[in-house]
Amino acid sequence: MTDPNMPPPERVVVAEPTHTTVNVQPQKSGGGGVAAFLVIGLVVVVAIIAFVLLNGNGNPIEDAADTNVAVDVNLPDLPDAPTLPEAPSLPQVEPPTLPSPAPAE
């Protein structure tokens, strides 16, 4: 057993070298692909509309068939609606007045 009044023997501690790895993530761009997709889509839609309107084939509506059709429908006669009673007359009401004395201006 060791004497408690004696300092402990010196210990040799070997320090291990430490390594720190830092992973830096690249910043993500904020939706540039989605915006480009929407812009290209709108350009395509405008191009299709321009082609349909300006293709030079004439107005397709003028070549449409005649749509004047006479329609006769026999509807049954409905009974007369009941008459409503007259609204009651309201009593005369005086407008509100300011209390006396009048408030300061």
BAFI-3210 file (N, C-alpha, C; in Angstrom, 3 decimals, decimal comma, padded with zeros to 6 digits):
// residues 105
n [1|2|3|4|5|6|7|8|9|10|11|12|13|14|15|16|17|18|19|20|21|22|23|24|25|26|27|28|29|30|31|32|33|34|35|36|37|38|39|40|41|42|43|44|45|46|47|48|49|50|51|52|53|54|55|56|57|58|59|60|61|62|63|64|65|66|67|68|69|70|71|72|73|74|75|76|77|78|79|80|81|82|83|84|85|86|87|88|89|90|91|92|93|94|95|96|97|98|99|100|101|102|103|104|105]
n.u [000,833|000,363|001,828|-000,308|000,498|002,327|003,093|001,469|002,985|004,515|002,724|003,031|001,451|000,333|-000,483|-002,928|-002,944|-005,426|-007,959|-009,869|-012,647|-014,147|-017,068|-018,167|-021,076|-022,336|-024,086|-027,539|-029,284|-032,022|-034,643|-034,336|-034,616|-037,326|-038,502|-037,494|-038,706|-041,414|-041,401|-040,609|-042,752|-044,873|-044,067|-044,311|-047,084|-048,046|-046,951|-048,375|-051,002|-050,671|-050,035|-052,430|-054,221|-053,098|-052,652|-053,681|-055,707|-058,234|-061,340|-062,427|-064,906|-066,742|-067,257|-068,841|-071,704|-075,198|-076,752|-079,268|-081,973|-085,255|-086,952|-089,525|-091,181|-093,469|-094,646|-095,960|-098,810|-098,401|-099,702|-101,224|-099,268|-099,578|-101,049|-099,296|-099,565|-100,287|-097,681|-097,136|-097,924|-095,493|-094,797|-094,556|-091,384|-089,403|-086,459|-083,220|-082,111|-079,689|-078,172|-078,761|-076,542|-075,028|-072,262|-068,832|-067,262]
n.v [-001,155|002,319|005,270|007,697|010,276|010,922|012,389|011,459|009,275|010,637|010,652|009,761|011,197|010,602|012,673|012,426|013,356|015,614|015,723|017,794|017,800|019,694|020,046|021,694|022,712|023,282|026,272|026,272|027,131|029,338|028,112|028,503|026,763|026,114|028,575|029,058|026,960|027,708|030,141|029,312|027,625|029,501|030,990|029,071|028,610|031,148|031,231|029,146|030,164|032,472|031,284|029,931|032,064|033,652|032,149|032,365|030,918|031,820|032,671|030,293|030,242|031,342|029,314|027,600|025,573|026,449|027,810|028,574|027,603|026,603|026,250|024,777|024,487|022,934|024,059|023,298|024,937|026,893|027,059|030,036|032,139|032,483|035,426|037,909|039,087|042,515|044,725|045,581|048,809|051,056|052,564|056,133|057,494|059,504|061,355|060,881|063,036|065,493|065,263|067,517|069,533|070,626|068,943|070,084|072,155]
n.w [000,000|-000,600|000,712|002,076|002,427|000,591|-002,560|-005,618|-008,060|-011,019|-013,995|-017,323|-019,915|-023,065|-025,577|-027,982|-031,362|-032,557|-035,043|-037,070|-039,063|-041,490|-043,121|-045,822|-047,198|-050,453|-051,365|-051,969|-054,904|-055,167|-056,402|-059,182|-061,309|-061,309|-061,829|-064,399|-065,785|-065,585|-067,011|-069,581|-070,144|-070,229|-072,458|-074,472|-074,420|-075,192|-077,758|-079,018|-078,903|-080,477|-082,936|-083,518|-083,762|-085,758|-088,069|-090,645|-091,926|-092,120|-090,528|-088,349|-087,190|-088,898|-090,677|-089,305|-088,501|-088,947|-086,152|-085,373|-083,800|-083,239|-080,286|-078,622|-075,638|-073,608|-070,730|-067,510|-065,968|-063,129|-059,769|-058,379|-056,307|-052,749|-051,277|-049,492|-046,116|-045,187|-044,168|-040,743|-039,341|-038,144|-034,943|-034,324|-033,752|-031,712|-032,527|-030,967|-028,331|-027,190|-023,972|-021,246|-019,434|-022,504|-024,125|-023,805|-026,231]
ca.u [000,000|001,172|001,675|-001,222|001,113|003,285|002,428|001,428|004,069|004,145|002,286|003,296|000,236|000,631|-001,631|-003,212|-003,280|-006,846|-008,240|-011,205|-013,078|-015,217|-017,757|-018,844|-022,061|-022,570|-025,382|-028,525|-029,905|-033,417|-035,741|-034,092|-035,135|-038,785|-038,832|-037,213|-039,745|-042,652|-041,240|-040,630|-044,131|-045,680|-043,672|-044,904|-048,536|-048,249|-046,643|-049,494|-052,137|-050,351|-050,143|-053,839|-054,904|-052,487|-052,212|-054,114|-056,688|-059,563|-062,035|-063,137|-066,266|-067,594|-067,591|-069,624|-073,071|-076,210|-077,174|-080,590|-082,861|-086,471|-087,241|-090,816|-091,328|-094,758|-094,476|-097,254|-099,185|-098,218|-100,760|-100,853|-098,633|-100,481|-100,767|-098,700|-100,303|-099,657|-096,739|-097,747|-097,409|-094,613|-095,135|-093,665|-090,311|-088,705|-085,016|-082,582|-081,670|-078,499|-078,514|-078,474|-075,928|-074,373|-070,832|-067,961|-066,760]
ca.v [000,000|003,519|006,225|008,734|011,592|011,077|012,737|010,325|009,326|011,343|009,794|010,317|011,117|010,870|013,341|012,023|014,536|015,661|016,167|018,357|017,796|020,658|019,800|022,905|022,368|024,389|026,907|025,903|028,277|029,400|027,863|028,996|025,792|026,219|029,829|028,876|026,074|028,480|031,121|028,579|027,181|030,635|031,334|028,059|028,859|032,351|030,867|028,347|031,066|033,315|030,459|029,657|033,286|034,305|031,178|032,767|030,007|032,410|032,537|029,011|030,416|031,630|028,056|026,774|025,298|027,370|027,425|029,105|026,469|026,967|025,283|024,996|023,617|023,106|024,044|023,271|026,169|026,812|027,757|031,377|032,205|033,136|036,842|038,172|040,112|043,825|044,939|046,423|050,184|051,263|053,790|057,267|057,522|060,785|061,160|061,111|064,409|065,573|065,565|068,873|070,529|070,129|068,722|071,217|072,116]
ca.w [000,000|-000,696|001,811|001,635|002,543|-000,491|-003,816|-006,533|-009,042|-012,238|-015,085|-018,632|-020,719|-024,453|-026,192|-029,356|-032,182|-032,921|-036,400|-037,227|-040,449|-041,711|-044,391|-046,277|-048,210|-051,388|-051,179|-052,986|-055,558|-054,739|-057,321|-060,530|-062,270|-061,350|-062,509|-065,824|-066,308|-065,735|-068,080|-070,850|-070,340|-070,666|-073,831|-075,354|-074,485|-076,011|-079,144|-079,532|-079,113|-081,630|-084,137|-083,810|-084,169|-086,908|-089,064|-091,973|-092,516|-092,054|-089,260|-088,315|-086,690|-090,043|-091,340|-088,397|-088,939|-088,464|-084,803|-085,081|-083,580|-082,527|-079,224|-077,974|-074,469|-072,940|-069,283|-066,804|-065,275|-061,679|-059,040|-057,931|-054,982|-051,790|-051,049|-048,180|-045,364|-045,208|-043,063|-039,708|-039,309|-036,999|-034,204|-034,526|-032,763|-031,688|-032,595|-029,665|-028,067|-026,361|-022,578|-020,830|-020,303|-023,705|-023,910|-024,162|-027,601]
c.u [000,892|000,876|000,781|-000,589|002,107|002,520|002,449|002,581|003,581|003,778|002,575|002,044|000,616|-000,621|-001,751|-003,487|-004,757|-006,985|-009,672|-011,520|-014,251|-015,795|-018,541|-019,770|-022,222|-023,962|-026,296|-029,088|-031,401|-034,439|-035,536|-034,642|-036,638|-039,194|-038,588|-038,277|-041,043|-042,546|-041,289|-042,042|-045,025|-045,333|-044,290|-046,407|-048,826|-047,968|-047,781|-050,695|-051,888|-050,479|-051,598|-054,535|-054,369|-052,096|-052,743|-055,123|-058,087|-060,174|-062,777|-064,572|-067,221|-068,045|-068,475|-071,048|-074,029|-076,719|-078,521|-081,572|-084,067|-086,795|-088,566|-090,953|-092,664|-094,545|-095,842|-097,505|-099,042|-099,361|-100,264|-100,244|-099,590|-100,077|-100,227|-099,529|-099,547|-098,757|-097,389|-097,132|-096,614|-095,005|-094,122|-092,644|-089,617|-087,206|-084,374|-082,114|-080,454|-078,908|-078,125|-077,560|-075,208|-072,888|-070,013|-067,439|-065,285]
c.v [001,237|004,453|007,360|010,113|011,865|011,496|011,549|010,415|010,021|010,349|010,508|010,096|011,517|011,463|012,896|013,290|014,471|016,225|016,662|018,390|018,743|020,383|021,050|022,505|023,544|024,972|026,531|027,173|028,210|029,272|028,396|028,057|025,883|027,480|029,695|027,994|026,840|029,482|030,443|028,085|028,309|031,041|030,339|028,298|030,083|032,042|030,060|029,240|031,946|032,523|030,221|030,908|033,862|033,342|031,469|031,841|030,597|032,148|031,205|029,141|030,697|030,348|027,157|026,615|026,317|026,894|028,024|027,941|026,965|025,856|025,683|023,979|023,940|022,954|024,009|024,611|025,956|027,521|029,131|031,302|032,893|034,592|037,010|039,200|041,440|043,972|045,837|047,826|050,368|052,534|054,890|057,301|058,867|060,524|061,449|062,563|064,370|065,866|067,005|068,816|069,872|069,898|069,927|071,046|072,337]
c.w [000,000|000,452|001,340|001,717|001,415|-001,762|-004,763|-007,532|-010,327|-013,325|-016,392|-019,477|-022,142|-025,093|-027,636|-030,176|-032,577|-034,328|-036,448|-038,716|-040,585|-043,090|-044,755|-047,418|-049,165|-051,176|-052,330|-053,599|-055,296|-055,849|-058,720|-061,586|-062,412|-062,096|-064,015|-066,475|-066,536|-066,877|-069,444|-071,159|-070,819|-072,101|-074,818|-075,503|-075,358|-077,485|-079,760|-079,819|-080,327|-082,926|-084,518|-084,328|-085,477|-088,029|-090,468|-092,624|-092,504|-090,689|-089,237|-087,835|-087,842|-090,744|-090,474|-088,926|-088,328|-087,105|-084,428|-085,002|-082,796|-081,523|-078,590|-076,850|-073,829|-071,441|-068,618|-066,121|-063,772|-060,983|-058,592|-056,534|-054,015|-051,577|-049,634|-047,437|-045,413|-043,992|-042,027|-039,746|-038,025|-036,271|-034,507|-033,389|-032,869|-031,785|-031,249|-029,541|-027,190|-024,926|-022,246|-019,629|-021,462|-023,441|-024,383|-025,567|-027,648]
res [m|t|d|p|n|m|p|p|p|e|r|v|v|v|a|e|p|t|h|t|t|v|n|v|q|p|q|k|s|g|g|g|g|v|a|a|f|l|v|i|g|l|v|v|v|v|a|i|i|a|f|v|l|l|n|g|n|g|n|p|i|e|d|a|a|d|t|n|v|a|v|d|v|n|l|p|d|l|p|d|a|p|t|l|p|e|a|p|s|l|p|q|v|e|p|p|t|l|p|s|p|a|p|a|e]
***
